C-alpha cells in the first residue's frame, strides 16, 4: 500500500487520570515535508488492532477527523488526531483511514490527488507492543508529503501514495535546528549507516527530525539555488536527547557579484 513504517518508538508517562485496568493512547500527526503550497489529506478515522491479522480492528472513537494540510506540521509542530482510553494489553497494529478529499495547492490552484482504491482499507503500521495499565502512550505519525505525492508522468495528474514513519518519543533521539535566510525552502537530511530521514524547514527556518536511532549522523542542508549546500559531520544522537544544531546561515556565492 505504499507505506514506509520504520523506527517505531513509544512515549509513556504515568498518569493518575487513567482508570484502573485501562491505558491511554494519543496519536499525533507531525512533521511532514513537501514542495507544494499545500498538501491536504482527509483523515476520517484511526483504528487499532490487538491481533496480527485483519480481524479485530476497532476505531479509537475519540478522534479529530478533517482535512489536514501536512505542510502545517513542519519544524516540530504536531496536531493531536486521537486521544482515548482502552483496555491495557497487546496492540499489534494501527491504521490511518483516509477519505477522498485529498488535494494539492500549486500556484494558488487546487489540484486533486488521485487516491488508489487500496486507500479505502487504510494505512497500516505494525506496533507489536503492550499497553500497561495506568500509562499514557504517545504515537507520532510522520506523514512524509514530499515522498507521498507522485507526479503521473506528463499527464498533469498527481497520485497520493502515502509514506508514513511512526515514532515514539521515549526512545530514539531528535535533531533540530534553524536555517537562515528562513524564506529559502531548504531540505535537511540526517544520514546514518546508509539510511536517511529528511524534512523541510518551515516558514521560520526551523526543522526537526524525531525518533532517530542513536549514533553518529551526517546532516546535509540542501537549500534552493544559488545558496550552497552545507554538510555537518559527526552529529551525535542519543536516546531521549535533543541534539540542537543551532543556526546555520546559508552562503549565496552570487550575492557579491
C-alpha positions as CSV (number, residue, x, y, z in Angstrom):
1,X,0.0,0.0,0.0
2,X,3.0,2.3,-0.4
3,X,3.8,2.7,3.3
4,X,7.1,3.0,5.0
5,X,7.0,2.3,8.7
6,X,10.3,2.3,10.4
7,X,11.9,3.1,13.7
8,X,8.7,2.9,15.8
9,X,9.2,4.2,19.3
10,X,7.0,4.7,22.3
11,X,6.4,7.6,24.7
12,X,5.0,6.7,28.0
13,X,4.1,8.6,31.2
14,X,2.5,7.8,34.5
15,X,-1.0,9.4,34.7
16,X,-3.4,9.4,37.7
17,X,-6.2,10.2,35.2
18,X,-6.0,6.7,33.6
19,X,-8.6,4.4,35.2
20,X,-7.7,1.0,36.7
21,X,-7.3,-1.6,34.1
22,X,-7.1,0.9,31.3
23,X,-4.3,2.6,29.2
24,X,-4.5,5.9,27.4
25,X,-3.4,6.3,23.8
26,X,-2.7,9.6,22.0
27,X,-2.0,9.7,18.2
28,X,-0.3,12.8,16.7
29,X,0.3,13.9,13.2
30,X,3.7,15.5,12.8
31,X,6.5,17.0,10.7
32,X,5.5,16.3,7.0
33,X,7.8,18.0,4.4
34,X,6.8,18.8,0.9
35,X,7.4,21.1,-2.1
36,X,3.9,22.4,-2.7
37,X,2.0,25.3,-1.3
38,X,-0.4,22.9,0.4
39,X,-0.7,19.1,0.6
40,X,-4.2,18.4,2.0
41,X,-5.3,14.9,3.1
42,X,-8.7,13.9,4.6
43,X,-8.3,11.8,7.7
44,X,-11.6,10.1,8.7
45,X,-10.6,7.6,11.3
46,X,-7.8,6.0,13.4
47,X,-8.1,2.3,14.2
48,X,-6.2,-0.2,16.3
49,X,-5.9,-4.0,16.2
50,X,-4.7,-6.2,19.1
51,X,-4.0,-9.0,16.6
52,X,-1.6,-9.6,13.7
53,X,-4.2,-10.4,11.1
54,X,-7.1,-8.4,9.6
55,X,-9.5,-9.3,12.4
56,X,-10.1,-7.3,15.5
57,X,-9.9,-3.7,14.0
58,X,-11.7,-1.1,16.1
59,X,-11.9,2.7,15.9
60,X,-10.3,4.7,18.6
61,X,-13.5,6.7,18.6
62,X,-12.2,10.0,20.2
63,X,-10.6,11.3,17.0
64,X,-10.4,14.6,15.2
65,X,-11.5,13.9,11.6
66,X,-10.9,16.5,9.0
67,X,-8.8,17.8,6.1
68,X,-5.2,18.5,7.3
69,X,-2.6,20.5,5.4
70,X,0.5,18.4,6.0
71,X,2.8,21.4,5.5
72,X,1.4,23.0,8.7
73,X,3.4,20.4,10.7
74,X,7.0,21.2,9.8
75,X,9.6,22.3,12.3
76,X,8.4,20.1,15.1
77,X,4.8,21.2,15.1
78,X,2.2,18.5,15.6
79,X,-1.5,18.0,15.9
80,X,-3.5,15.6,18.1
81,X,-5.6,13.2,16.0
82,X,-6.9,10.9,18.7
83,X,-6.9,10.7,22.5
84,X,-8.7,7.8,24.1
85,X,-8.7,5.2,26.9
86,X,-8.7,1.5,26.1
87,X,-8.1,-1.7,28.0
88,X,-4.5,-2.5,28.8
89,X,-2.9,-5.3,26.8
90,X,-1.5,-6.1,23.4
91,X,-1.7,-3.7,20.5
92,X,-0.3,-5.0,17.2
93,X,-1.3,-2.6,14.5
94,X,-2.6,1.0,13.9
95,X,-4.4,2.1,10.8
96,X,-5.0,5.6,9.4
97,X,-8.1,5.8,7.3
98,X,-8.2,8.4,4.6
99,X,-11.2,10.0,2.8
100,X,-11.4,11.2,-0.8
101,X,-10.9,14.9,-0.3
102,X,-7.2,14.9,-0.9
103,X,-5.6,17.7,-2.9
104,X,-2.6,20.0,-3.6
105,X,-2.4,23.7,-3.9
106,X,0.0,24.8,-6.7
107,X,0.3,28.4,-7.7
108,X,-2.9,29.1,-5.8
109,X,-4.9,26.5,-7.7
110,X,-6.4,23.3,-6.3
111,X,-5.1,20.1,-7.9
112,X,-6.9,17.0,-6.8
113,X,-4.9,14.0,-5.8
114,X,-5.8,10.6,-7.3
115,X,-6.1,8.1,-4.4
116,X,-5.7,4.4,-5.2
117,X,-8.6,2.2,-4.2
118,X,-6.4,0.5,-1.7
119,X,-6.5,3.6,0.5
120,X,-10.1,2.6,1.5
121,X,-8.6,-0.1,3.7
122,X,-6.4,2.4,5.4
123,X,-2.7,2.8,6.0
124,X,-1.5,0.1,8.3
125,X,1.6,0.3,10.6
126,X,2.8,-2.5,12.8
127,X,3.3,-1.8,16.5
128,X,3.7,-5.1,18.3
129,X,3.7,-3.5,21.8
130,X,2.0,-4.0,25.1
131,X,0.0,-1.2,26.7
132,X,0.5,-1.2,30.5
133,X,-2.2,-0.3,33.0
134,X,-2.3,3.3,34.0
135,X,0.2,4.6,31.4
136,X,-0.2,7.3,28.8
137,X,1.3,6.3,25.4
138,X,2.0,8.8,22.6
139,X,2.3,7.6,19.0
140,X,3.7,10.1,16.4
141,X,2.8,9.5,12.7
142,X,5.1,11.4,10.4
143,X,3.3,11.7,7.1
144,X,6.0,12.4,4.5
145,X,4.3,14.7,2.0
146,X,7.5,15.1,-0.2
147,X,7.6,11.3,-0.8
148,X,3.9,10.6,-0.7
149,X,2.9,12.7,-3.7
150,X,3.9,11.2,-7.1
151,X,3.6,13.0,-10.4
152,X,2.0,10.7,-13.0
153,X,4.3,11.3,-16.0
154,X,3.4,14.2,-18.2
155,X,-0.4,13.8,-17.6
156,X,-0.5,16.7,-15.1
157,X,-2.0,14.3,-12.5
158,X,-0.7,13.6,-9.1
159,X,-1.1,10.4,-7.1
160,X,-1.2,10.0,-3.4
161,X,0.9,7.1,-2.3
162,X,1.3,7.7,1.4
163,X,4.7,7.2,3.1
164,X,4.4,7.2,6.9
165,X,7.1,7.0,9.5
166,X,5.9,6.2,13.0
167,X,7.9,7.2,16.1
168,X,7.8,7.0,19.9
169,X,9.3,9.9,21.8
170,X,10.7,7.9,24.8
171,X,13.2,6.0,22.7
172,X,15.5,7.4,20.0
173,X,16.7,11.0,19.7
174,X,15.9,14.2,18.0
175,X,17.8,16.6,15.7
176,X,16.6,20.1,15.4
177,X,18.0,23.4,14.2
178,X,17.3,26.6,12.2
179,X,18.4,27.8,8.8
180,X,18.8,31.4,7.6
181,X,17.5,33.0,5.5
182,X,14.3,31.4,6.5
183,X,12.4,32.3,3.3
184,X,14.6,29.9,1.3
185,X,13.0,26.5,1.0
186,X,15.6,24.1,2.4
187,X,15.6,20.3,2.7
188,X,17.5,18.7,5.5
189,X,18.8,15.1,5.6
190,X,20.1,13.1,8.5
191,X,22.1,10.1,7.3
192,X,23.3,7.2,9.4
193,X,24.7,3.8,8.2
194,X,23.3,4.4,4.8
195,X,19.7,5.2,6.0
196,X,18.3,8.7,5.8
197,X,15.5,10.7,7.3
198,X,14.5,14.0,5.7
199,X,12.4,17.1,6.4
200,X,11.9,20.7,5.1
201,X,12.4,23.9,7.1
202,X,9.2,25.7,8.0
203,X,8.4,29.4,7.4
204,X,10.6,30.4,10.3
205,X,13.5,28.3,9.1
206,X,13.1,25.6,11.8
207,X,13.5,21.9,11.2
208,X,13.1,18.8,13.5
209,X,13.6,15.1,13.0
210,X,12.3,12.8,15.8
211,X,12.7,9.1,16.6
212,X,16.3,8.7,15.3
213,X,18.3,5.7,16.3
214,X,21.3,6.5,18.5
215,X,24.6,7.0,16.6
216,X,26.7,9.5,14.6
217,X,25.0,11.2,11.7
218,X,25.9,13.4,8.8
219,X,23.4,16.2,8.4
220,X,23.0,17.6,4.9
221,X,21.3,21.0,4.4
222,X,20.2,21.4,0.8
223,X,18.8,24.9,0.0
224,X,17.4,26.2,-3.3
225,X,20.0,27.6,-5.7
226,X,22.1,29.7,-5.7
227,X,22.6,29.0,-2.0
228,X,25.3,26.5,-1.2
229,X,24.9,23.1,0.4
230,X,26.0,22.7,4.0
231,X,27.3,19.4,5.4
232,X,27.5,18.9,9.1
233,X,29.6,15.8,10.1
234,X,29.8,13.9,13.4
235,X,26.4,14.8,14.7
236,X,25.8,12.7,17.8
237,X,22.2,11.4,18.5
238,X,21.4,9.8,21.9
239,X,18.3,8.2,23.3
240,X,15.8,10.6,24.9
241,X,18.1,13.6,24.0
242,X,17.6,16.5,21.6
243,X,20.7,17.4,19.5
244,X,20.3,21.2,18.8
245,X,22.4,22.2,15.8
246,X,21.6,25.9,16.3
247,X,21.5,28.4,13.4
248,X,23.0,27.6,10.0
249,X,23.5,30.7,7.8
250,X,23.4,29.8,4.1
251,X,26.0,31.3,1.8
252,X,25.0,32.8,-1.5
253,X,28.0,33.0,-3.8
254,X,26.2,35.3,-6.2
255,X,25.5,38.0,-3.5
256,X,28.8,39.8,-4.1
257,X,28.6,39.8,-7.9
